Amino acid sequence: MSGHSSYEPKTAIERWLDTRLPIIRFSADLLDFPTPRNLNYWYTFGGILTFCLAVQIVTGIVLAMHYDPSGAGAFNSVEQHIMRDVNYGWLIRGIHANGASMFFLAVYLHILRGIYYGSFKAPREVLWLLGCVIYVLMMATAFMGYVLPWGQMSFWGAKVITNLLGAFPIVGNAITALLWGGFSVDSPTLNRFFSLHYLLPFVIAAVVGLHIWALHVPGNNNPTGVNVKSKADTVAFHPYYTVKDGFAVSVFMILFAVFVFFLPDALSKVDNAVPANPLVTPAHIVPEWYLLPFYAILRAIPDKLMGVLALGGALAMLFILPWLDTSKVRSMRYRPTARIYFFIWIVAALALGWCGSQEPDGQVIQGLHGPTFIDYDINSVTWLSRIAALYYFAYFLLITPLLAFFETPRPVPDSLYTPVLSHPAATPAGAVAAPETKG
Amino acid sequence: MARALGIAAALVGALLTAGAIGGPALAASSQLEPMAVHWSFESPFAMYDQAQLQRGYKVYREVCAACHSMSMVAFRNLGDKGGPFWNPKYPNPNENPVVKAIAADYQIADIDSDTGEAIKRPGTSADYFPNPFANPVAARAANGGALPPDMSLLVKAREGGPAYIYSIVTGDLTTAPHGLTVPAGKYYDPYMAGDMSPYWKGDPNKIPVGGFIAMPPPLTAGKVTFDDGTPSTLAQEAKDVAAFLEWAADPKMEERKQVGTAAMIFLLLFSGLLYLTYRGVWRNVGH
């Protein structure tokens, strides 16, 4: 990693190892890594996500010991064997299934934090791109994992999503057949999804390694967006951020535990408690909540291929964001106008999520009929999706590049530490200050 | 800490949004919301009412089991912790005399271990509840073309859970709205999902909600005689069998809530200690 190493081998064994495989130096440098002292709780989601990945891998490995990846056996191996007969199987499965939602909740807040504080801007573009790669891998992994219990929603979700690939001209059907392992979603599909679902988390872990490496070259961004200028701006990662991240992980686990122990089925669909049946289509096929905004974008477009491209484009926006944002000011803390557009973008994304969960012709305002335009009533979920999707894309392609030319940013502090020094809580070292203004 | 609270609020808000997104998704289809019923197992720390589970089992066995399978439940499960016949004297449910007696009452298909011929033998606690029909085709043939769903996970597979079961079995299915043509062998039920417009002859703006169900009203007052002397009203029978089906779908609920309570206490204390550690470590560091 970058920076000067302060590690001094103290024993003969350490000196011997240090000239051969400096693994102790490597670990010591990670712990000593100079980290901006003003990181707030939004910066704890990196640690929370590492925790989520570890939890998913460990519970997943145990589940795989009891799971039967065949069309005939999958549903019973989960609902009968794991949930009823395996010791604490209900707990392991509950953690793994709800863990996916927790993982996405954390990754969304991590991404939003990155956008808000401008963490994608130079020199952190590669760090950002690797994060985007992890996010896409997470979506693929979660989608394939959702298929494994082989309930109705597993099966029909797999059918709808894999069918999308058929929209591509010439190669589409060949890719779909390859993915299905046949001419429809069936046991071979489940087999290959299981194989890939086991593989991808380790790919994610590898990209996380690169992500952390790319973080350690320029170092952390911080809420002011101002570069670290001297050692006084930083503290060692350990113990300062290990303890802060540790506290955040623990609080996150409380929320996690509420779902695992008291609301284990709150985030899943009732149809998935029915075994997969290719002859009975569920009334309403919906993906998991974390994929709903993309599902809404897909359905907003009347043409299937264009819909698939729009879905891909929505993700591509994140990848190219570092080259779309023209503002010299990193953090939106000093960009009041950008902040408003950003919060509207969050509302648009939430609206898309809601739209994705509804019937396309459902009414947004109940009981109000409007004129029909491009296949749908103006007061329909589809039209709300279209408007929200338009804003979603406009935010990236128009607002973000152009805003810097019109907005007047607030003055940016000279150092990331100045605003905290003038902060009332920081002046007398922890004595009179109100505790709730710290942190 | 204010910012930490802000983040906690954001976390909860995001999940509430997720819940709200997940929730009304099925409200679009037209049926009545299940009736509001109070259950012993509703609150985060509440457990099953064992006497109710025993009554519910009797309703299941004497009424539902005639058509509905429950393939994921074994006789031994009845004597598991949290189950209808759990008895602390028999931590191994296979030794529970009530469970053994129930199992022995059933005839289970097997093969003769000497000749390989198909035979029937008395059930053991390790056997699963036998299917009332040889296969799904036979089940449909005996039920006017409709397949009685397996009951192992039925509560989890329906919006509303046990309240839905209660509403379906107590609903008055004999009087369909005037103007609705009910197909032969079907019953109108406002709690079923469905689309009544093809069968409706009345005002097109007043299409009744609900759907058709192939199951005749299964329960009547006094149909099952409860061993504990509880009056067998229709509502009582329906409530008890719904509670039993909840147990069948979620047999580990009691263990889950007990472990969960301990986990929450631990996590709250642990978070408190970590917070104090955090404050201690950062005490003299401006940030």
Interface residues (C-beta under 8 A of the other chain):
Chain A: R37 N38 L39 N40 Y41 W42 N76 E79 Q80 M83 R84 W90 L91 G94 S101 L105 Y108 L109 V235 P239 Y240 V243 K244 G246 F247 S250 V251 F252 M253 I254 L255 A257 V258 F259 V260 F261 F262 P264 D265 A266 L267 K269 V270 D271 A273 V274 A283 H284 V286 W289 Y290 L292 L350 G353 W354 G356 S357 Q358 E359 G362 Y417 V420 L421 H423 A426 A429 G430 P435 E436 T437 K438 G439
Chain B: M1 A2 R3 A4 L5 G6 I7 A8 A10 L11 V12 A14 L15 T17 A18 G19 A20 I21 G22 P24 A25 L26 A28 S29 P44 S71 M72 N77 P149 S152 L153 K156 A157 R158 E159 A193 A249 P251 K252 E255 R256 K257 V259 G260 T261 A263 M264 L267 L268 F270 S271 L274 Y275 T277 Y278 R279 V281 W282 R283 N284 V285 G286 H287
